[in-house]
């Protein structure tokens, strides 16, 4: 059994009354949310592969993610906002290196 309430014919509004109350139909201006930066502004630095591996080996917990391209360009994004750019000697060298310094796999690796 289906029972519907309030589905009968609608009666017209009383004379002199609009269908919508202007106070109810006007929207109050919404406050503008404050912008919050999650990451510090990036600082780019190009380094050699030797410098790249030494920096990451010294403090692997400071690395958020590493990106590798087909052209062997690698970029490490550090928690401090610094982005390190280097060229790896061979393709996937960065993956092998990261497995050594981060065996638990906490560093995000992205490849093209």
HELIX and SHEET records of a PDB file:
HELIX    1   1 UNK A   22  UNK A   25  1                                   4    
HELIX    2   2 UNK A   49  UNK A   58  1                                  10    
HELIX    3   3 UNK A   60  UNK A   62  5                                   3    
HELIX    4   4 UNK A   93  UNK A  101  1                                   9    
SHEET    1   A 5 UNK A  43  UNK A  46  0                                        
SHEET    2   A 5 UNK A  82  UNK A  87  1                                        
SHEET    3   A 5 UNK A  73  UNK A  78 -1                                        
SHEET    4   A 5 UNK A  63  UNK A  68 -1                                        
SHEET    5   A 5 UNK A 108  UNK A 111  1                                        
END                                                                             
